[in-house]
Amino acid sequence: MRVVLLGTAAGGGLPQWNCACALCTAARDGRLPSRTRECAAITGNGRDWWLLNTSPDLRVQLTSTPALWPDQGARGIALRGVLLTDGEAHHVAGLAELCGTAGLKVYAPPPVRAALGSARAALDRYTPWEWADSLAEEGFVLAGGLVVTAHPVVARIPPYVPARAPAPPGPWATAYRVEDLAGGGVLVYAPYVGDPSPALDDLCAGADCVLLDGAAFPAPDTQAADRRTPAHPDVAQAASDPLPGTGPDDPRATLARPPGPRRIHTRLSHTSPLLDPRSPVHARLTGLGAEVLPDGAELVV
């Protein structure tokens, strides 16, 4: 199974257009690499590709990835469809970039499909797509030999869903466990997990690679505003010692140190010191076996 990290940043990317924090400034100056918003692509056979979420930067991401370039005439593409983990705006906005692409299949949790009802109707007026339930009890098989199961991880309702209207029941967000039938590799894709849980540990058990929520890591001037955003156990406050998830009695330790799956952080906030290879937090996390990779990195699972 091949995996391409099309984008690795949280909702605003890096740099954010309206932010002059130290990390955004460093990215503008070329001292840190810029990052587009989180999205990935997977294939089991090198011919049939599937997107994991669709970021607002999708056009740039696709044109920067040769494996996804058309090679059979004007509309000969290798893209077969999309797997949405949730309904967050920066995960669904890229659907508009695919408008008019024939033959796509989009998997999403039922409440997300319901919330996207008007958008789905608009997109289908160009070229109808097949919209499927990602939480099908037995999972589903993707072209290319990949077997997928979706697992609820958090109940966050996207802000654009009207508060006055009764929201469809959850789960609103999921993680995907993808198994390659031919090679046996297992990927867990969990870019938004909210509060950590034993269920997440169980999901990652036995996986070869986990793409994991990098969480928000607030800068000093934004810490109060961002305190409501839960941090993943792998992302600790710079002053805290030891890191959450590393204590001998912490049930989340399987995600915080080897042995275990290859662990790569994605959906990184523009305030996260994990973006800076010189930061103490980056050194501590990489010392525990975690990885922070650039946009465009390709993995074999």
Secondary structure, 3 states (H helix, E strand, C coil): CEEEEEECECCCCECCCCCCCHHHHHHHCCCCCCECECEEEEECCCCCEEEECCCCCHHHHHHCCHHHCCCCCCCCCCEEEEECCCCCHHHHHHHHHHCCCCCCEEEECHHHHHHCHHHHHHHHCCCCCEEEECCCCCCEEECCCEEEEEEEEECCCCCCCCCCCCCCCCCCEEEEEEEECCCCCEEEEECCCCCCCHHHHHHHCCCCEEEEECCCCCCHHHHHHHCCCCCCCCCCCCCCCCCCCCCCCCCCHHHCCCCCCEEEEECECCCCHHHCCCCHHHHHHHHCCEECCCCCCEEEC
